[in-house]
Amino acid sequence: MSLSGLDLAVMGAYALVLVGLGLWFARRASRSTADYFASGRSLPWWVAGTSMIAASFASDTPLLVTGYVRAKGVWGNWAWWALGTSTVLSTFLFSRLWHRSGVLTETELSEARYTGPNAAVLRGFKAVFWGLVYASYAAGAGAVTGLSKMTEATLGWNRTEAILVCAALAAAYVVASGLWGVVATDVFQFAAAIAGALATAFYALKAAGGLDHVLASLPAAQTALLPPLSTDSPTGFWTSPMAWFLAFAGVQWWAWKNSDGGGVLVQRMAACRNERKAVGAPLSYAVGHYALRAWPWVMVALASLVLFPVCPDPEAAYGKVVATVLPAGVRGFVLAWFLAEFMTGVAQFANYGASLLVHDGWRRFLRPQATEKETLRASRLASLLVIAGAVGTAFCTDSVTQGFEMILKLTAGVGTVYLARWLWWRVNAMSEIAALAAAIPSVLLAPWAARQLHVPEGSALFGLLFVIGSSACVWLLATFLTPPEDRAHLVAFYRKVRPPRWGWGPIAAEAGEVTREPWGQALVFWAMGTAGIYLALFGLGGLLLGKGVFGSLWALGLGAGLILYLVRSIRQGPGPGAFRKPLIP
């Protein structure tokens, strides 16, 4: 495909604005590591929330959604829709605990929650594992691979050119400006992403004969919001669509790395000005990420089934639509958006990974007396190291979907202990060490266990249950075979963070009078928020897919009402008679 002069001009202008915006904040990011990694802890909630949403608009996600819709149907998106349950849980429960802990990174919690040599070993290992290995894989398997597929389909670049050029663009500003540059470009990206996604959906549906024609041309199963209820399958229940759905909607949401928030969300929450804003940010993210953002991509994926019924690589169909149906100018804007979304995806993981490598690794163990200038220099070098790791990963990864599901599978074993460390005083550093040590062996042993039990190969549900069960056995055994953490340290942690008393009875008794938190109310709000987001998802999806106007409007209205009530409760406290105590004082 050859681009017009207008396309190239739009792409050039877009790239200049984005890189210039990122570099504008380089001076502010150079003031301290708190500015470089946490924007000086001064982000408004709406900026942090918008940054979370924009970061989720990475260059791989339209391809991921397209792959699921073409391979399974609209319901295939439950592989990530299901994670909304844990995101809302982290909004009303864990976001407050993270913010109170005062940590700059999620890995720093290791020595805030635990103490002694085991806590130090755990923090150092997680700094390298999550900061380099995980961050490089997450960026490379997703953002870099996604963009390389898009540029191959639209610009004719080969894989090597696409990966290297785009990685260099990302490094141009993220290394200099840190999280300030990331969130500033994220806010700009949010508006551009919405516009680009809607424009692509409009022209794709128009080229396919309109939405009504697309829906009439496809089988009902392709546009269903839920998988078939039947558990029948040629190879049995374990490989049926319902078993696949149960794996994600019933298990995966509480069994993955970010079950308690985690990752880049913690970094944004830590950057918020206060606890109330740290709750508002992930709520706005949950609404935008799960209920709203995917529908333009779903429309493009459905149109692609009419335009290109046969496509060897389902994920590449989005790129084919961009290359063939968008007019000049619009095509350049959408390609520029993809380039920028790639930069956003790589930037967030480069800054996140560098924060762990430097704050929890280099400065904690190698240069504790380092000056701010030395630390900032190390932070920029660490960002380049993560980007280099992402490039290496991209050369070894061919599928965005497989990369995403591998991340979920590899981190499933640690999700339970990450939840338990907040809710049960007895969890110690060895609990987490054991869970991390068991994660990869559990994943490798799952196919063998399936064969021994005559479970068909490729069952997502069995694989998850095996990884979670075997990892839980290991970390629970380690917990009871090793002594608990120092009592005084646990009491101090409890007084500072004030987690729910349910699993902290002995420690709460020693802590004395501590502000009582309305955790029961938080769980009610979690249920309301989860219901609101999924009702809005079903309502909007039902309207677009012709599933019944009346029912869809009711679902959308009820979902929007629940969400608005929660927003009001966060900002002002609940209305008269609703609950006895405000969720956040």
N, C-alpha and C positions, 0 to 999 in steps of 0.2 A: 504494500500500500504506500502510495506517495502522498505526503502531506502538502497542503497548499501553503502559500506564503502567509495567509491569515492564521492558519493553524500554528505555524512556527512562531509567528509574532506573539500570539496569545500564550503559547507555552513559555517563551522567553520572558515575557512580562511577568507571568505568574511566578516563575522560578526566582526572578530578581526580587519581587516583593517578599516572597517567603524567606529567602536567605537573608535579605536585608533586614527583615523584621527580627529574625533570630539573632543576627549579629548586633542589632541595636542594643540588646540586653547584655552584651558581653561585659561591659564595664560593671554593671550591677552584679553580675554573677561572680566577678573577680573580687568582691569585697570580703567574702568568707565562704567556707565550705557549706555553712547553713544556707547561704544564698545560692550556691552552686547546686546543692542537692535538695533543698527544701524551700526555695524562694523566700528566704528570710522568715519563714513561718508567718507570712502575712497575706496569703491568698484569700480573697473573698470566696464564699461557698460556690457561687455561680461560676466563677472562673475555674475553680478546682473541678467542679462537676462537668463543665463544658470540656475541659481538658481530658477528663476520663472518657467522655463520649467520643470526642474527636480521635483520641488514641485508639479507640476500638474501631474506627473507620479505616483501619490500615489497608494497604493495597491488596492483602490476601483475602480479606473478608468478603468482598463481592464474589470472588472466585470460589470461596468456600461455600457460600450460600448457593451459588449456581450449581456447584457439584452435587450438593445434597438434593436440590430440587430435581435435577435431571436424573439422578441415580435412584432416588426413593420417592420423591414427591415433596410438597411443601412441608409435610410433617417431619421430614428428615432434619429440619432445623432444630428439633428438640435436642439434638446433640449439644447445642449451646443455649437454647432457650431455657432448658431445665436449670441451668446455673443461676438463673434469676432468683431462685429460692434462697440460695446461700448469700447472694448479693444483698437482698433485703434483710436477711438475718444479720449480716455484718453492719448494715446501716443502723439498725435499732439496738443492737447489742454490742458488737465488737468494735465499731468505730469509736465509741466513747472510751472503751478500755485502751485501745491503741493510743488515742490522743492523751489520755491521762498518764500513760506510761512514760511519755516524754521522749521516746526513742526517735532517732533520726531515720533509722532503717529498720526493717522487719527483723533482720539478723541480730541487731543490737539487743532485742528482747531476750536473747539467750542468756545474757549475763544480768539482765534486769529481773528475769523470772527465776533463774537458778544461780548457784554460786559455786566457787571452787574450781579445781582443774578441769573437771568434766564440762563445766559451762564454757570455759575458755576454749577447750578443744572443739566443742560443738559450734561456737561462734566462728572460729577460724575455718573449720570445714565448710560451714554453710556460706561463708563469705566467698570461698572459691567455687563451691558447687553451684549455688544459686547465682552468684555474681558473674561467673565466667561461663561455666558449662551450660546452665539453664538459660541465662540471658542470651548467649550466642545462639543456642539452638532455637529458642523461641523467636528471635528476630530473623534468623536465617531460614528456618523452615517455613515461616509465615511471610513476613513482609518482603524479603529478598526474592524468595521463590515466586510469590504472587506477582511481583512487578516484572520479573524476568519473563514470565509467561505472557503478561500483557504486552510488553515491548516487542517480544518475538512475534506476536499476532498482529500488532499494529504498525510498528516502526521497522520491522524486518531486522532488528538487531539480533545477533546470535547471543547465546546464553552468557558467554564470558563478557561480551561488551555490556550487556544489560546490567549484570551484577556489579561490575567494577565501576561503571559510570555512575550508577545510582547510589552506590555506597559512598563514593567520593562526594556527591552532592550532600548527603546526610552529614558526613563528617565536617563539611565546610562551616556549619554553624553550631551543631550540638557540642562539639569539643570546646568551642569558645564560650558559649553562653549558658550551658548547663540547663537546669530546670526552668529558669526564667525564659530562656529562648524556646524551650519545648512548649511551655504553656501558652506563651504569646502566639506562636505559630499554630498551636492547637485551636485557639479561639478563632483565628482567621480561617483555619481549615474547616471548622465546623460549618460555617455558612457556605463555603465552597463545596464541601462534600454533599450537603443537602441539595444544593443547586445542580451539581453534576449528576447525582444519582437520579433526581427527578427528570432532568433533561434526557438522560439515557433511557429511562423507562418510557417517557413520552414517545420518543422516536422509535424505540423498539416495538412498542405496541402498535404504533401507527403503521410501521412496515409490515407487521404481522396481520394486519387487517382489523385492528381494534381489540379491545379487551374482551368484548362479547364473543368475537370470532375465535380468539385464543382459547377462552374457556370452553366454547362449544367443540373445539377441535381436540381437546385433551380428555382422557378418561377421568372420571370423578376421583379415582384414587390419587391421581397426580396433583389435584388441588385440595385434597383433604387436609384439615388442620391437625387431625389425629390419625395414627396408623390404624389399619384394620383391627377390630377387636378380636378377631379369630386368632387362636394360637396355633392353627394348622400351618405346617411347613413341610416341604418334601423331606427335610432332615430332622423334623421334630420341633418341639417347643423352643428349645434353646436358641434356634436360629430364626424364629418367627419375628415378624415386625413388632408384635406386642412385647416380646422378650427384649428386643433392642430398645424399645421405648422405656420399659421398666428399668433398664440398666442406667439410663440417663436421668429420667424423671424421678425414679425411686431411690437411686443409689449415688450416682456420680455427683450430684449437687452438694452432698455433705462429705464426699470422699475425694478431695483433690487439694492441690496446694493452697488455693485461695479460699478454702471453706470458711475461714475466719476473717476474710478481707484480703490480706496478704499482697505481695507484689507491688506493682505500680500504684494500686489504689491506696495502700498504706502510705506511700510516699506523698501522694496528693493530700491525704487526710492529715498527715504530719505537717504539711505546709499551710494548713488552714489557720485562721487567726484564733479560733477558740473552739470549744467542744461542740457548741450548737452548730457552727458552720461545718465542723467535721462530720456531723450527721446529715446535714442538708446536701452536701456534695455527693455522697454515694446514692442518696435517694434520687436526685435528679439524673444521675448516671443510669440507675436501674430503669427508670422510666424511658429515657431516650434509647438506651442500649437494647432492651428486650422488647418493649412494646411498640416502638416506632421505627427504628432505623432500618430494619431489614426489608420492609415492604417494597420500596422501589427496586431493590435487587431481586426480590422474588418475582416481580413483574417482568423484569428483563429475562430472568431464567425461564419463565413460562413462555415468553415470546420466542426465546431462542429454540425451544422445542418445536415450534411451528416453522421458524425460519431455517433451522439446521437440525432436522430430525436425527441425523447421524453425525456424531462428533466423537472421534476416538478418545479425546480427552475432555470429559464433561466440564472441567474447570475452565478450559480455554474458550468455551462458548461465549463467555462475557466479552472477551477480547475480540472475537469475531463479530459480535454485534456492534461494538464500538467502531471497528474498522470498516464495516460495510453499510451501516444505516445512518450514522450521524453526519450532518452537513458540515461543511468547512466552518471553522471558527468554533462551533460547538464541540467538534471532535478534538480540536486543539485544547479547548478548555478542559474536557474530560481527561485527556491524556496528561495534561499538566496537573490536574487533581490527583491522578494516580501516582505521578511522580512525587507529588508533595505528600500524599498519604504514605507512600513508602518511606519518605524521609521521617515522617511522624512516627511510624512504627519502629524504625531502627533507632531513632533518637530516644524514644522513651526507654527502650531496653538498654541502650548504651549508657544513658544517665543512671538508670536503675542499677545496672550491673556494676558500673564504676563506683556508685555509692557504697555498695557492699565490699568491693575489692579494697577500696581506700579506707573508708571509715571503720569497717569491721575486720579488715585484714592488715593492710600496710601500716596504718597509723596505730592500730591497737597492739600489734605484735612486733613490728619492725622499727617504726619511728614514732614512738609515743610522744617525743618532745619536738616533733616537726612543727615548723612555723606554718602559718596560714598560706604563705606564698609557696612553700614546698608542697603542702598538701594540695593546693589548687593545681600545681604543675603535675603532680601524681594523678590527680583526678582526670585531667585531660588525656594523659597517656593511657590511663585505664579505659577511658571511653573509646580511644582508638583500638585498644586491644579487643574489646567486646565487638566492635564493628568488624575487625579482622576475623574474629571467630564466627560472626554471622555470615561473612562472605564464604568462609570455608564450609560452613554447614550448607549454604545454598547450593554449592557445587555438588553436594552429596544427596540432595533432596529433590524429588520430582513431583511430589504431591502435597498440596497445602492441606488437604483433608487428612492424609495419613500423618502429617506432622502435628496437626492439632490434636488428633486422637491419641497419638503417642505421648504427648505432653500430659493429657488427662490420665492415661494409663500409668505412666511412670510416677505420677504424683499421687495416685489414689491411696497408696499405703500410708502416706503421712497425714492425710486429711483428718483422721480420727484423733491422732495425738495432738494435732494443732488445735482442734476444738477442746480437747481434754485439758490442755495446759492452762486454759482460762477458767475452766469449770470445776477442776478437781485438784485439791492441794497436793495430793500424793504423787502426781506426775513430777518426774525429775529429769535432769539432763540426760541420764542414761536411757530414759524412755524415748526421747527424740533421736538419740544416737542409734538405738536399736531399730527404730522405725525407718530411718534413712538407710541403715545397712541392709535391711530386709527388702527394700523397695525393688531394686533391680533384680535380685535373685527370684523374688516372687513373680515378677513379670516374665522372666525367662522360664520358670517352672510351670506357669499356667498352661501352656499347650501340652506339656507332658501329663499334667494332672487331668486335663480334659480327655486325653486318649485313654488313660487308665480307667476313667469313669464312663467311657463311651459317650462323651459329649461331643457333638459335631464341632469341627474346627471353625474358628471364627466367631464363636458366641461371645458377644460383648458382655452380656449379663454374667455368664459363668466366669469369664476372665476377671471382671471387676470383683465379684464376690470372693474369688480365690485370692487375689492380690490383697484385698482388704482384710480377709480373715486370717491369712497367714502372717501378714505384717502385724495385725493386732495381737495375735498370739505371742509374737516375738517381743513387742514393746511392753505388753502387760507382764510377761514373764520377767523382763529386765526390770520393770518397775518394782515388783514385789521381791526380787532377789537383791536389790540394792537399797541402801538406806535413803530416807527422804531428805529433802533439802534442809539446810540449816533453819531451825525454827525461827530465830530472830529475823532472818532474811525474808522468810515467808510472811511473817507478821508485818514487816515494813512494806512489802509488796502489796499485801492486802489493804493496808491503810491508804496507800497511795493510789492504787488502781480501783479499789472497791468493786471487785467482781461479784457475781451472784453468790449468796451465802450457801446455796444448795450443796455444793461439794466442798465448802471451806469451813465446815462446822467447827473443828478443833482450833483452827487458826483464827476464825472470827471470834471465838470465845476468848482467846488470849489478846486479841487486838483491842478489846474493850469497846467503848462507844465510838461507832463509826457511822457516818451518814447513811441512813437506809435508802436504798435505791428502789424505784418502782419496777423491778424486773418483770413481774407478772404483766404489768401494763406493756412493757417492751415486747413481750411475746405476743400479746394481743395485737399490737401495732405491726409486728412482723407478719402475722396472719392476714391482717387487713391490707398491708402493703403488697404481699404476694398475690392475694386475691385481686387487688386493684390492677396490678400490672398484667396479670394473665387475662382478666376480663377485658381490659383495654386491647390486649393483643388479639383475643378472639373476636372482639367486636369490630375492630378495624379490619382484621383479616376477613371476617365474614362479609363485610360490606364490599370489599374489593373483589372477593372471589364468588360473590353471588350466593352466599349460604343462608340467606333469609334476612331481609332488611329489618323487620320488626325486632327479632331476637338480637340481631347484631347491634342495633341502636341501643337497646336496653343494656346489653353487656358493656358497650362502650361508655354509656352514660354512667352506669353504676361504677365501673372501674375508674373513670375520671373523678367521680364524686369521692370515692375512697382516697384516691391520691391527693386531691385538694384538701380533704380533711386532715390528712397526715402532714401536709405542708404547713397548714395553719397551726397544727399542734406543735410542730417543731419551732415555729417562729414565735408563737404567743402562749403556748400551753393549751390544753384541751378546753373545750367549751364547758359551760356550767353543767354539773351533774354527770359529765361523761366519765371522768376518773377523779380520784381524790387528790392526786399529786401530779404536778407537771412532769413530763418525761425528763426534761432537762431544766434544772432550776434556773 
